[in-house]
Amino acid sequence: FQERKIDEIKAKLEENLWFGTPIIAFYPSDRIVAEPELKVIDVQSIKPWNVYYNSLDVSVNFKNFFDWFRSLEDIENEKRLNEDNSYRDKRLNSVRTAITNFIGNITSPRVRRQPEEELIVEKENQQLSFQNLSSGERELIALIGDIARRLSYVYGGNSNEGKGAVLIDEIEQHLHPGWQRTIIPNLRSTFPNIQFILTTHSPQVLSTLKRENVFILEDFKLVKDTPHTYGRDSNSILWDIFGVEKRPAESKEEFSRLYRLMDDESKAKETESLLHDVEEKYGYYDEEVVRARAHFQFLNES
């Protein structure tokens, strides 16, 4: 009995020594969110130092997160059934809270055992299979859940207090443009003490960052004098940061031709015909179409 007690005290001391240790994790651009197998693993043997297991692997499929979640939920369910129906595992709750806080309309991730095992969630008062969610939703659940899982190894149920550095390549991957606009604020609010190092080619993502937080690399060299990005529209960021025109070259040339025709009074009919064509092609209320139409009307009234 004494030896067992000593071992328990020793294990507790070892875990306490790790409390507050910062995590490190890397999520590459080819991260894969496959259908969860939900295998049972020995979660009791997981120690705080396992937080660094596979943390910098160049390939990620989130298998560890799904297996860990299912196995810990098995233990939670057993305790609820046999001891206390109100029991909730603090580590699982930290993951559930992180996912709900981040995504908002998706709650209560859990494993359904019948008729077959699968991860399910609640979305807008409907029960949905994880596999029936969009690729962006699946990736966010897996990503946020995995970060919270790693933090729980060291911080238990206080993953929102966890510290560390997390690298995510192509953060906008699979995300709707609207979600790209909220991904950075949500990461900051869900994991306020984590330093995120992200790569992106998304003007929507960049528009939520101040320029002191943006670093541009060209040929693996840091570009000096980063332009302002915060709060700017996507087209201006595309041009100033990525050097991409707001319109495809063919469309740009079509409008240039239209303006050249306007300068030649002898080609008024041809101008009017082309103006009608661009209205049909790009829409009557397109910004450049409106400008061209106003300019044409001004010339006719002069």
LOLUM-63983 format. One record per residue (C-alpha): y, z, x; residue number from 0. Coordinates in Angstrom, 1 decimal, padded with zeros to 4 digits. Last residue first. Example, Ala and Ser with C-alpha at 12.3 -4.5 7.8 and 13.67 -1.06 7.14 Angstrom:
# residues 2
SITE      py      pz      px  num
SITE  -001.1   007.1   013.7    1
SITE  -004.5   007.8   012.3    0
END
This chain:
# residues 302
SITE      py      pz      px  num
SITE   067.7  -073.2  -021.5  301
SITE   065.6  -072.7  -024.6  300
SITE   062.7  -074.7  -023.3  299
SITE   062.8  -072.9  -019.9  298
SITE   062.8  -069.5  -021.6  297
SITE   059.8  -070.6  -023.8  296
SITE   057.9  -071.6  -020.6  295
SITE   058.7  -068.3  -018.9  294
SITE   057.6  -066.3  -021.9  293
SITE   054.3  -068.3  -022.1  292
SITE   053.7  -067.8  -018.4  291
SITE   054.3  -064.0  -018.6  290
SITE   052.1  -063.6  -021.7  289
SITE   049.3  -065.6  -020.0  288
SITE   049.6  -063.5  -016.8  287
SITE   049.2  -060.3  -018.8  286
SITE   046.4  -061.6  -021.0  285
SITE   047.5  -061.3  -024.6  284
SITE   046.5  -064.8  -025.8  283
SITE   043.1  -064.6  -024.0  282
SITE   041.9  -065.9  -020.7  281
SITE   040.3  -069.3  -021.6  280
SITE   042.0  -070.1  -024.9  279
SITE   045.5  -069.0  -023.6  278
SITE   044.8  -070.8  -020.4  277
SITE   044.1  -074.0  -022.3  276
SITE   047.2  -073.7  -024.5  275
SITE   049.3  -073.4  -021.4  274
SITE   047.6  -076.5  -020.0  273
SITE   048.5  -078.5  -023.0  272
SITE   052.1  -077.2  -023.0  271
SITE   052.5  -078.1  -019.4  270
SITE   051.1  -081.6  -020.0  269
SITE   053.6  -082.0  -022.8  268
SITE   056.5  -080.8  -020.7  267
SITE   055.6  -083.0  -017.7  266
SITE   059.0  -084.7  -017.3  265
SITE   060.7  -081.3  -017.0  264
SITE   058.9  -080.6  -013.7  263
SITE   059.2  -076.9  -012.8  262
SITE   056.9  -076.0  -015.7  261
SITE   054.2  -078.1  -014.0  260
SITE   054.4  -076.0  -010.9  259
SITE   054.0  -072.9  -013.0  258
SITE   050.8  -074.2  -014.6  257
SITE   049.4  -075.3  -011.2  256
SITE   049.9  -071.8  -009.9  255
SITE   048.2  -070.4  -013.0  254
SITE   045.1  -072.6  -012.4  253
SITE   045.1  -071.7  -008.7  252
SITE   044.9  -068.0  -009.5  251
SITE   042.0  -068.7  -011.9  250
SITE   040.0  -070.6  -009.3  249
SITE   040.7  -067.9  -006.6  248
SITE   039.4  -065.1  -008.8  247
SITE   042.1  -062.7  -010.1  246
SITE   043.4  -059.3  -008.9  245
SITE   043.0  -060.5  -005.3  244
SITE   040.7  -058.4  -003.0  243
SITE   042.1  -057.0   000.2  242
SITE   040.0  -053.8  -000.1  241
SITE   042.6  -051.1   000.1  240
SITE   045.9  -052.7  -000.9  239
SITE   044.4  -055.4  -003.1  238
SITE   041.6  -053.5  -004.9  237
SITE   043.9  -050.5  -005.1  236
SITE   046.6  -052.5  -006.9  235
SITE   044.0  -053.9  -009.3  234
SITE   042.5  -050.5  -010.1  233
SITE   045.7  -048.9  -011.2  232
SITE   047.1  -046.1  -009.1  231
SITE   046.8  -042.4  -010.0  230
SITE   046.0  -041.3  -006.4  229
SITE   045.6  -044.3  -004.0  228
SITE   048.5  -044.3  -001.6  227
SITE   047.9  -046.5   001.4  226
SITE   046.0  -045.2   004.5  225
SITE   048.3  -045.3   007.6  224
SITE   045.7  -045.8   010.3  223
SITE   042.3  -047.5   009.9  222
SITE   039.4  -045.7   011.4  221
SITE   037.0  -047.9   013.3  220
SITE   033.5  -048.8   012.3  219
SITE   034.4  -052.5   012.0  218
SITE   036.9  -051.4   009.4  217
SITE   036.8  -047.8   008.1  216
SITE   039.2  -046.3   005.6  215
SITE   039.6  -042.6   005.3  214
SITE   040.8  -041.1   002.0  213
SITE   041.5  -037.4   001.5  212
SITE   045.0  -037.5   002.8  211
SITE   045.5  -040.5   000.4  210
SITE   045.1  -038.4  -002.7  209
SITE   041.9  -039.1  -004.6  208
SITE   041.3  -039.8  -008.3  207
SITE   042.4  -043.5  -008.0  206
SITE   039.8  -043.9  -005.2  205
SITE   036.9  -043.4  -007.6  204
SITE   038.2  -046.1  -010.0  203
SITE   038.9  -048.4  -007.1  202
SITE   035.2  -048.3  -006.3  201
SITE   033.9  -049.3  -002.9  200
SITE   032.7  -045.8  -002.1  199
SITE   031.6  -043.4   000.6  198
SITE   031.5  -039.7   000.0  197
SITE   031.8  -036.5   002.1  196
SITE   031.7  -033.6  -000.3  195
SITE   032.6  -030.1   001.0  194
SITE   031.0  -027.6  -001.4  193
SITE   032.9  -024.5  -002.5  192
SITE   034.0  -025.7  -005.9  191
SITE   030.6  -027.1  -006.9  190
SITE   030.9  -027.8  -010.7  189
SITE   034.7  -028.2  -010.6  188
SITE   034.9  -030.3  -007.5  187
SITE   032.0  -032.5  -008.5  186
SITE   033.5  -033.0  -011.9  185
SITE   036.9  -034.0  -010.4  184
SITE   035.2  -036.5  -008.1  183
SITE   032.9  -038.1  -010.8  182
SITE   035.6  -038.4  -013.5  181
SITE   037.0  -041.9  -012.8  180
SITE   033.6  -043.3  -011.9  179
SITE   032.4  -042.0  -015.2  178
SITE   034.9  -044.4  -017.0  177
SITE   033.8  -047.2  -014.7  176
SITE   030.1  -046.7  -015.9  175
SITE   028.0  -045.3  -013.1  174
SITE   025.0  -047.1  -011.5  173
SITE   026.3  -046.3  -008.0  172
SITE   029.8  -044.9  -007.9  171
SITE   028.9  -042.4  -005.2  170
SITE   028.1  -045.1  -002.7  169
SITE   026.6  -042.8   000.0  168
SITE   026.6  -039.1  -000.8  167
SITE   027.1  -036.5   001.9  166
SITE   026.9  -032.8   000.9  165
SITE   028.4  -030.0   003.0  164
SITE   027.9  -026.3   002.3  163
SITE   028.9  -023.4   000.2  162
SITE   027.4  -022.0  -002.9  161
SITE   029.4  -020.1  -005.5  160
SITE   028.5  -022.4  -008.3  159
SITE   024.8  -021.9  -007.3  158
SITE   025.0  -018.3  -008.4  157
SITE   021.5  -018.0  -009.9  156
SITE   019.8  -017.6  -006.5  155
SITE   022.3  -018.3  -003.7  154
SITE   020.1  -019.4  -000.9  153
SITE   017.3  -021.4  -002.6  152
SITE   019.6  -021.8  -005.7  151
SITE   021.9  -024.0  -003.6  150
SITE   019.1  -026.5  -003.0  149
SITE   018.3  -026.6  -006.7  148
SITE   022.0  -027.0  -007.7  147
SITE   022.2  -030.0  -005.4  146
SITE   019.0  -031.4  -006.9  145
SITE   020.2  -030.9  -010.5  144
SITE   023.5  -032.6  -009.8  143
SITE   021.7  -035.6  -008.2  142
SITE   018.9  -035.9  -010.7  141
SITE   021.1  -035.4  -013.8  140
SITE   023.7  -037.8  -012.4  139
SITE   021.0  -040.4  -011.6  138
SITE   019.5  -040.3  -015.0  137
SITE   022.9  -040.6  -016.7  136
SITE   023.8  -043.6  -014.6  135
SITE   020.4  -045.3  -015.2  134
SITE   020.9  -044.8  -018.9  133
SITE   018.8  -042.3  -020.8  132
SITE   015.5  -043.3  -022.3  131
SITE   013.5  -042.1  -019.3  130
SITE   014.8  -038.6  -019.6  129
SITE   013.3  -038.5  -023.1  128
SITE   015.8  -037.8  -025.8  127
SITE   016.3  -035.0  -028.4  126
SITE   019.4  -035.8  -030.5  125
SITE   022.3  -033.4  -031.3  124
SITE   024.7  -035.5  -029.2  123
SITE   022.3  -035.6  -026.3  122
SITE   019.6  -032.9  -025.9  121
SITE   017.3  -033.4  -022.9  120
SITE   013.7  -034.2  -022.2  119
SITE   011.4  -034.3  -019.1  118
SITE   008.0  -035.5  -019.9  117
SITE   004.4  -034.1  -020.3  116
SITE   002.4  -035.7  -023.0  115
SITE   001.9  -034.9  -026.7  114
SITE   002.9  -032.3  -025.9  113
SITE   004.2  -030.5  -022.8  112
SITE   007.9  -031.1  -023.1  111
SITE   009.8  -030.2  -019.9  110
SITE   013.4  -029.0  -020.2  109
SITE   017.0  -030.2  -019.8  108
SITE   019.1  -028.3  -022.4  107
SITE   022.3  -030.3  -022.4  106
SITE   023.8  -033.8  -022.2  105
SITE   027.2  -034.3  -023.8  104
SITE   029.1  -032.6  -021.0  103
SITE   027.9  -034.4  -017.9  102
SITE   029.1  -032.0  -015.2  101
SITE   029.2  -028.7  -017.1  100
SITE   025.9  -029.4  -018.7   99
SITE   024.2  -030.4  -015.5   98
SITE   025.6  -027.4  -013.6   97
SITE   024.7  -025.0  -016.4   96
SITE   021.1  -026.2  -016.5   95
SITE   020.7  -025.9  -012.8   94
SITE   022.2  -022.4  -012.7   93
SITE   020.0  -021.5  -015.6   92
SITE   016.9  -022.7  -013.7   91
SITE   017.8  -020.4  -010.8   90
SITE   018.6  -017.5  -013.1   89
SITE   015.2  -017.7  -014.9   88
SITE   015.8  -017.0  -018.5   87
SITE   014.1  -014.1  -020.4   86
SITE   015.0  -013.7  -024.1   85
SITE   011.4  -013.8  -025.2   84
SITE   010.5  -010.9  -022.9   83
SITE   007.1  -010.0  -021.6   82
SITE   004.1  -012.3  -022.5   81
SITE   005.7  -015.4  -023.9   80
SITE   009.0  -015.3  -022.2   79
SITE   007.4  -014.4  -018.9   78
SITE   005.0  -017.4  -019.3   77
SITE   007.8  -019.7  -020.2   76
SITE   009.8  -018.8  -017.1   75
SITE   006.8  -019.3  -014.9   74
SITE   006.2  -022.8  -016.3   73
SITE   009.9  -023.5  -016.0   72
SITE   009.7  -022.8  -012.3   71
SITE   006.9  -025.4  -011.9   70
SITE   008.8  -028.0  -014.0   69
SITE   012.1  -027.6  -012.1   68
SITE   010.4  -027.6  -008.7   67
SITE   008.4  -030.7  -009.5   66
SITE   011.6  -032.5  -010.8   65
SITE   013.7  -031.4  -007.8   64
SITE   011.2  -032.3  -005.1   63
SITE   010.6  -035.7  -006.6   62
SITE   014.3  -036.5  -006.3   61
SITE   013.5  -040.0  -004.9   60
SITE   015.5  -039.8  -001.6   59
SITE   015.1  -042.0   001.5   58
SITE   017.1  -041.5   004.7   57
SITE   016.0  -037.9   004.9   56
SITE   018.8  -035.4   005.8   55
SITE   017.9  -032.5   003.5   54
SITE   014.1  -033.1   003.7   53
SITE   013.6  -029.4   004.0   52
SITE   017.0  -027.7   004.8   51
SITE   017.0  -025.5   001.7   50
SITE   013.5  -024.5   002.8   49
SITE   015.2  -021.8   004.8   48
SITE   015.7  -019.8   001.6   47
SITE   011.9  -019.5   001.1   46
SITE   009.7  -021.4  -001.3   45
SITE   006.2  -019.7  -001.6   44
SITE   006.8  -018.6  -005.1   43
SITE   007.5  -022.2  -006.1   42
SITE   003.9  -023.2  -005.6   41
SITE   004.0  -026.7  -007.0   40
SITE   003.0  -028.2  -010.3   39
SITE   003.6  -031.9  -010.7   38
SITE   006.3  -033.2  -013.0   37
SITE   005.6  -036.9  -012.3   36
SITE   009.3  -037.8  -013.0   35
SITE   009.9  -041.5  -013.7   34
SITE   011.8  -042.8  -010.7   33
SITE   015.3  -041.9  -009.7   32
SITE   015.6  -043.7  -006.4   31
SITE   018.3  -043.1  -003.7   30
SITE   019.0  -046.4  -002.0   29
SITE   022.7  -045.4  -001.4   28
SITE   021.7  -042.4   000.7   27
SITE   021.9  -038.7  -000.5   26
SITE   022.4  -036.3   002.4   25
SITE   022.2  -032.5   002.1   24
SITE   023.5  -029.5   004.1   23
SITE   023.5  -026.0   002.6   22
SITE   025.7  -023.2   003.8   21
SITE   024.1  -019.8   004.4   20
SITE   025.5  -017.3   002.0   19
SITE   022.3  -015.4   001.6   18
SITE   020.0  -016.2   004.6   17
SITE   020.0  -012.7   006.0   16
SITE   019.2  -011.4   002.5   15
SITE   016.1  -013.5   002.4   14
SITE   014.8  -012.1   005.7   13
SITE   015.6  -008.6   004.5   12
SITE   013.7  -009.1   001.3   11
SITE   010.7  -010.5   003.2   10
SITE   010.7  -007.4   005.5    9
SITE   011.0  -005.1   002.5    8
SITE   008.0  -006.8   000.8    7
SITE   006.0  -006.8   004.0    6
SITE   006.7  -003.0   004.4    5
SITE   005.6  -002.4   000.9    4
SITE   002.4  -004.3   001.5    3
SITE   001.8  -002.3   004.7    2
SITE   002.4   000.9   002.8    1
SITE   000.0   000.0   000.0    0
END
